Amino acid sequence: MLTAMRRTAVLAAGLMLAACHPGNQEAKQLRASCDGGDVAACGKLAIKLQKGEYVLRDENRAAALFDRACTGGVGDGCASLGAMLQTGTGVKRDSVRARDLLQRGCERKAMDGCARLGVLYKQGAGVPQDLVRAASLFQQACDGNQTTGCAHLGSLYAVGEGVAQDYPKAAALFQRSCADSIPLGCVGLGRLHAAGTGAAQNDSVAAALFKQGCEGRDMLGCFYLAEALESGRGIPQNYERAARNYRVSCDGRNGEACARLASLYDKGAGVDRMPERAAAMRRRACELGHAESCPKAKGAT
């Protein structure tokens, strides 16, 4: 009985402390300001609702508040709502409206909107592909300290798309974004170190960067890390870890990773030898566009 009473007292004390936490008080103040017509506060409250930060997570409500902030002229509100509409997070997916909102956000100096809009132009997703326009938008985002934009711009400089190829410039942009924990930047910089283009050739540094990118959920990072682990290039050879990382990348829709995993199943390297599983992996690789796997996949059916 006494123990139960103590538990109740501890719980009550914890709830009181949580209610008094500065973050909780800030959320209350933002709600009051938003209700009073402060659209900037609505946008900030929406971020908390989206993350579940000192408030119950509510993506639908967050979308409504981002919309309110955007209508009130807050560029970040437009960009954030555009991002939600891109992925269908908390709202019905709408790529056309998403593009328009990202454009509006970028015009209102929301750098995330510029970077995301740049990706659309780079991929030709919902807009005609325009690599020069993409580079301009990434530059705008990067200049505004949105380092995802720096990483994307680095990827264009690395291959010479939309801009003149410039490996040292790509390396500098990747370095800046990786220092800000952008996985794409770490993987890009790792590839330059692996090749010795624009950065000193160093397999150990490359492997460490691929690992950093993979831990940030970049599927190409996981693939390149798996390659390094399989070959022992810049990192101790470990077939088991290589297989795990190929599997992660394959699950992330990387056809070549599926094919590499199939090869490990064929050899029994890091995994049990399973020809049937290897054949299934090749079929998956073929479905994901890895042309070299298609004849093998057809022969295994």
Residue pairs with C-beta under 8 A, 6 or more apart in sequence:
18 24
21 54
23 53
23 54
24 54
26 54
27 45
27 48
27 53
27 54
27 55
29 41
30 41
30 44
30 45
30 48
31 45
33 41
34 41
34 42
34 45
34 65
34 68
39 68
39 69
39 71
39 72
39 73
39 74
39 77
40 69
40 72
40 74
42 65
42 66
42 68
42 69
42 72
42 74
42 77
43 65
43 66
43 69
43 74
43 76
43 77
43 80
45 55
45 65
46 61
46 62
46 63
46 65
46 66
46 69
46 77
46 80
47 53
47 62
47 80
48 54
48 55
49 55
49 56
49 57
49 58
49 59
49 61
49 62
49 65
50 57
50 59
50 62
50 80
50 90
51 57
59 84
59 89
59 90
59 91
60 90
60 91
62 84
62 90
63 81
63 84
63 90
63 91
65 77
66 77
66 78
66 80
66 81
66 84
67 77
67 81
68 77
69 76
69 77
69 78
70 77
70 78
70 81
70 101
70 104
70 105
73 108
74 108
75 104
75 105
75 106
75 107
75 108
75 109
75 110
75 113
76 105
76 110
76 112
76 113
77 105
78 101
78 102
78 104
78 105
78 108
78 110
78 113
79 101
79 102
79 105
79 106
79 110
79 112
79 113
79 116
80 105
80 112
81 91
81 101
82 97
82 98
82 99
82 100
82 101
82 102
82 104
82 105
82 113
82 116
83 89
83 98
83 102
83 112
83 116
84 90
84 91
85 91
85 92
85 93
85 94
85 95
85 97
85 98
85 101
86 93
86 95
86 98
86 102
86 116
87 93
95 125
95 126
96 126
98 126
99 117
99 120
99 126
99 127
101 113
102 113
102 116
102 117
102 120
103 113
103 117
104 113
105 112
105 113
105 114
106 113
106 114
106 117
106 137
106 140
109 144
111 140
111 141
111 144
111 145
111 146
111 149
112 141
112 146
112 148
114 137
114 138
114 140
114 141
114 144
114 146
114 149
115 137
115 138
115 141
115 146
115 148
115 149
115 152
117 137
118 133
118 134
118 135
118 136
118 137
118 138
118 141
118 149
118 152
119 125
119 134
119 152
120 126
120 127
121 127
121 129
121 130
121 131
121 133
121 134
121 137
122 129
122 131
122 134
122 152
122 156
122 162
123 129
124 130
130 162
131 156
131 161
131 162
132 162
132 163
133 162
134 152
134 156
134 162
135 153
135 156
135 161
135 162
135 163
137 149
138 149
138 150
138 152
138 153
138 156
139 149
139 153
140 149
141 148
141 149
141 150
141 152
142 149
142 150
142 153
142 173
142 176
147 176
147 177
147 180
147 182
147 185
148 177
148 182
148 184
150 173
150 174
150 176
150 177
150 182
150 185
151 173
151 174
151 177
151 178
151 182
151 184
151 185
151 188
152 184
153 163
153 173
154 169
154 170
154 171
154 172
154 173
154 174
154 177
154 185
154 188
154 189
155 170
155 184
155 188
156 162
156 163
157 163
157 164
157 165
157 166
157 167
157 169
157 170
157 173
158 165
158 167
158 170
158 174
158 188
158 191
158 192
158 198
159 165
160 166
166 198
167 192
167 197
167 198
167 199
168 198
169 198
170 188
170 192
170 198
171 189
171 192
171 198
171 199
173 185
174 185
174 186
174 188
174 189
174 192
175 185
175 189
176 185
177 184
177 185
177 186
178 185
178 186
178 188
178 189
178 209
178 212
179 185
181 216
182 216
183 212
183 213
183 214
183 215
183 216
183 217
183 218
183 221
184 213
184 218
186 209
186 210
186 212
186 213
186 216
186 218
186 221
187 209
187 210
187 213
187 218
187 220
187 221
187 224
189 199
189 209
190 205
190 206
190 207
190 208
190 209
190 210
190 212
190 213
190 221
190 224
191 206
191 224
192 198
192 199
193 199
193 200
193 201
193 202
193 203
193 205
193 206
193 209
194 201
194 203
194 206
194 224
194 233
194 234
195 201
202 234
203 228
203 233
203 234
203 235
204 234
204 235
205 234
206 224
206 228
206 234
207 225
207 228
207 233
207 234
207 235
208 234
209 221
210 221
210 222
210 224
210 225
210 228
211 221
211 225
212 221
213 220
213 221
213 222
213 224
213 225
214 221
214 222
214 225
214 245
214 248
215 221
219 248
219 249
219 252
219 253
219 254
219 257
220 249
220 254
222 245
222 246
222 248
222 249
222 252
222 257
223 245
223 246
223 249
223 254
223 256
223 257
223 260
225 235
225 245
226 241
226 242
226 243
226 244
226 245
226 246
226 249
226 257
226 260
227 233
227 242
227 260
228 234
228 235
229 235
229 237
229 238
229 239
229 241
229 242
229 245
230 237
230 239
230 242
230 260
230 264
230 269
231 237
238 270
239 264
239 269
239 270
239 271
240 270
240 271
241 270
242 264
242 269
242 270
243 261
243 264
243 269
243 270
243 271
246 257
246 258
246 260
246 261
246 264
247 257
247 261
248 257
249 257
250 257
250 258
250 261
250 281
250 284
250 285
253 288
254 288
255 284
255 285
255 286
255 287
255 288
255 289
255 290
255 293
256 285
256 290
258 281
258 282
258 284
258 285
258 288
258 290
258 293
259 281
259 282
259 285
259 290
259 292
259 293
261 271
261 281
262 277
262 278
262 279
262 281
262 282
262 285
262 293
263 278
264 270
264 271
265 271
265 272
265 273
265 274
265 275
265 277
265 278
265 281
266 273
266 275
266 278
267 273
268 274
271 277
278 300
279 296
279 297
279 300
279 301
282 293
282 296
282 297
282 300
283 293
283 297
283 300
283 301
285 293
285 297
286 293
286 294
286 297
286 298
